[in-house]
Each structure stands twice: as structure tokens, then as C-alpha cells.
Amino acid sequence: MSTIRLRFLGTGTSQGVPVVACACSVCRSTDPRDARLRSSVLLSVGGADLLIDAGPDLRQQLLRAEISSVDAVLLTHEHMDHVAGLDDLRALNFHLRRPMDIHSNADTLASIRRMYHYAFAEDRYPGVPELRLHEVPGDRMRVAGVDLEVITVMHGRMPVLGFRHGPLAYITDAKWIAPDQLDRLRGLEVLVINALRIKEHPTHLNLAEALDIVAELAPKRTYFTHISHLLGRQADLERTLPPNVQLAVDGLEVLAEG
């Protein structure tokens, strides 16, 4: 048995919360729980630290959480709110004196090569990030000594990777989960899954759809993430959720035994 620790570095959707130029009650909230950086977590197992997603707030997230070492990065998909901070990994390159291993599917890695072409040039400019790309081999992988199940969910028409280690699973940007993939999420102690807003969305689960999945899987604890200002204020929502379900907040740490 080893302790699994999941730290929420950010729990917001692509625009974060507050949203630029928005004056809604959530964006004007003085409750610090309503302020959300773009979604990212640090999964720590047996001395290994795996960063899941590296969005545009990565520098701020690493500084705020006082993270000075990451063993590898897992990317769920290629959208900018999940990959736009990869350049900031060069600070860890310098500190750790090694390239950073990046794991994802083939389409995401191809996008990374295109977006960060300067990092892969033969004649690289001094100081660019050193990124070592690895394609996920299938539905199981081992990264920095950590065994992971790879769960594929659909974000509209785009496959997105989720990850399970023992009793804990992290899913983001899902709209639909195929029955065979849903079966691989049974028996969880901790489920993290996206819940964007109240109104239905074409490529993300809304609150009702996320709660339906929770009812189907019956994990012991569920934390919603990838939350937009359109979901509402933390204080209002937490009174309406089932007792084993809560909204994640930036800085929250969740423990599980596996």
C-alpha cells in the first residue's frame, strides 16, 4: 500500500475564473474558492511526481505550489488551455539538468512539435525547452515507475486521455465515455471529472451529465474540475451536491491509498 496524493494546481476551464471583462457574480466573488486557474494536477505516487497538463498558468501554478521537480508530464490533449505552458518547463530543465519527458497520444505530440517547433529544431536557440516526446503505447503505461491505466474519453470528436492509478482516476474535457471505458472506471475511491456549467455544452459534460456518471460509477468520493464561471459560485453549489461529491478548488490536496 502506498499513499496517492493529487494536488489541484488549477480547476478552471479554458478562460479561467474570473473571466476577462466579465462582471458576473462568480467573476466578482470575493470567495477565493471561486478563483480558478486553468486545469492541471500533480499526481504523486511513491516518490514520483507526474504533472497532468501544462496550460497557460503553469508558471504561476508551480510557483504557488512550490513545485521544483517533476518527473514527467502527461498531456490529456492538444488544446491550448492544456499545453500552452510547456515552454515554462525550461525552468525545470535548468534546475533538474535534464530534458522533460512528455507523454500523450500521437495527435497531441504532433501538435506539440508544430506549436513548439523551435524546441525541436536541429540548430536550437540556447535556452529553449528540452522536451522528450513519448507516444502512449496503449491502454496501460509505466511512467517514472508509476503504473497507469489510460482511459480514452471523447471531447466532441477529439479523443482525450484520462489516467487511472489504482483507486484514483482523473478525467477532464469529457463529453461522452464509451461503455468499455466507463467499465474501467469502476471500483474507484476517488474520481475527478469535468463539470463545465449548468447548461448543456456540445463538447463538455455539464453538471447534470457529470452527476449521471457519478451515479453510474458510484465512486466513494468525486471532485468536479474544469469548471467555468457559468457553473455558479462555490458556496451556492456545494449545498446542492450529494454528500460524496464536491467541487475541487485550486490548491486542494486529495489522498487515496493504493
QUIFENZI-V953600 format. One record per helix or strand of 3 or more residues. SS is the DSSP state (A for helix, B for strand). FROM is the first residue (numbers start at 1). LEN is the number of residues. If there is no record, write none. Layout:
SS_FROM_LEN / SS_FROM_LEN
//
This chain:
B_3_8 / A_32_3 / B_40_6 / B_48_5 / A_58_7 / B_72_3 / A_80_4 / A_86_11 / B_100_5 / A_106_10 / A_117_3 / B_131_5 / B_140_4 / B_146_10 / B_158_8 / B_168_3 / A_179_5 / B_190_5 / A_207_11 / B_221_5 / A_229_3 / A_234_4 / B_245_3 / B_253_5
//
